[in-house]
Amino acid sequence: METRQLRTLIRRWVIFFMIALALSGATAFIGVLRDPVRNKWVIEFAMLACLAVFPQAFIAGAIRGIPMYWRLIDCSFGVIGLIPLVLCYRKIGVLERLTQKKPGGHR
């Protein structure tokens, strides 16, 4: 197989993988909309993914010779993604506490 054909094939598979990943991620967040307390793990996983941007940007960026300001731009995506996730996580915590309280706490 020619190098150009191999690159084209790899690009197609990467595009397919990214589309599949995006669809599965969108499906996971629908679960959070339906039952936020039970699917709190989706928000936690997404927060971890946002935090994982930092070592990935600095380690892989240094290895690949990417300039520092580009690595900082990459890290900003992690920060920007983390902000709404933390807000959702806090609201899910409030919802969790409200659902755990039993009505009519007196005997």
VENJO-V974329 format. One record per residue. N is the residue number from 0. RES is the residue in one small letter. SS is DSSP state (a for helix, b for strand, c for the rest). PHI is phi as a letter, one per 20 degrees, with the letter a starting at -180 (none if undefined). D_CENTER is the distance of its C-alpha to the mean C-alpha in Angstrom with 1 decimal. Layout:
BEGIN
n={N/N}
res={RES/RES}
ss={SS/SS}
phi={PHI/PHI}
d_center={D_CENTER/D_CENTER}
END
This chain:
BEGIN
n={0/1/2/3/4/5/6/7/8/9/10/11/12/13/14/15/16/17/18/19/20/21/22/23/24/25/26/27/28/29/30/31/32/33/34/35/36/37/38/39/40/41/42/43/44/45/46/47/48/49/50/51/52/53/54/55/56/57/58/59/60/61/62/63/64/65/66/67/68/69/70/71/72/73/74/75/76/77/78/79/80/81/82/83/84/85/86/87/88/89/90/91/92/93/94/95/96/97/98/99/100/101/102/103/104/105/106}
res={m/e/t/r/q/l/r/t/l/i/r/r/w/v/i/f/f/m/i/a/l/a/l/s/g/a/t/a/f/i/g/v/l/r/d/p/v/r/n/k/w/v/i/e/f/a/m/l/a/c/l/a/v/f/p/q/a/f/i/a/g/a/i/r/g/i/p/m/y/w/r/l/i/d/c/s/f/g/v/i/g/l/i/p/l/v/l/c/y/r/k/i/g/v/l/e/r/l/t/q/k/k/p/g/g/h/r}
ss={c/c/a/a/a/a/a/a/a/a/a/a/a/a/a/a/a/a/a/a/a/a/a/a/a/a/a/a/a/a/a/a/a/a/c/c/c/c/c/a/a/a/a/a/a/a/a/a/a/a/a/a/a/a/a/a/a/a/a/a/a/a/a/a/c/c/c/a/a/a/a/a/a/a/a/a/a/a/a/a/a/a/a/a/a/a/a/a/a/a/a/a/a/a/a/a/a/a/a/a/c/c/c/c/c/c/c}
phi={none/f/g/f/f/f/f/f/f/f/f/f/f/f/f/f/f/f/f/f/f/f/f/f/f/f/f/f/f/f/f/f/f/f/b/f/f/f/d/f/f/f/f/f/f/f/f/f/f/f/f/f/f/f/f/f/f/f/f/f/f/f/f/e/m/f/g/g/f/f/f/f/f/g/f/f/f/f/f/f/f/f/g/f/f/f/f/f/f/f/f/f/f/f/f/f/f/f/f/e/f/e/f/m/f/e/f}
d_center={36.2/36.2/33.5/32.8/32.4/30.1/27.8/27.8/27.0/24.1/22.7/23.1/21.3/18.3/18.3/18.6/15.8/13.4/14.8/14.5/10.8/10.3/12.8/11.5/8.1/10.5/12.7/10.6/10.1/13.8/14.5/13.2/15.6/18.3/18.3/15.9/17.7/17.7/14.0/12.8/11.2/8.4/7.7/8.5/6.4/3.1/5.9/7.0/4.6/5.6/8.9/9.3/9.7/13.0/14.9/13.9/15.2/18.2/19.2/18.7/19.8/22.9/23.8/23.5/25.4/23.0/24.4/23.1/22.5/20.2/18.2/18.1/16.9/14.0/13.3/13.7/10.5/8.7/11.2/11.1/7.5/8.4/11.6/11.0/8.7/11.7/14.1/12.9/12.9/16.4/17.7/16.7/18.7/21.6/21.5/21.6/24.6/26.4/26.2/27.5/30.6/33.5/35.7/39.2/38.8/42.6/45.0}
END
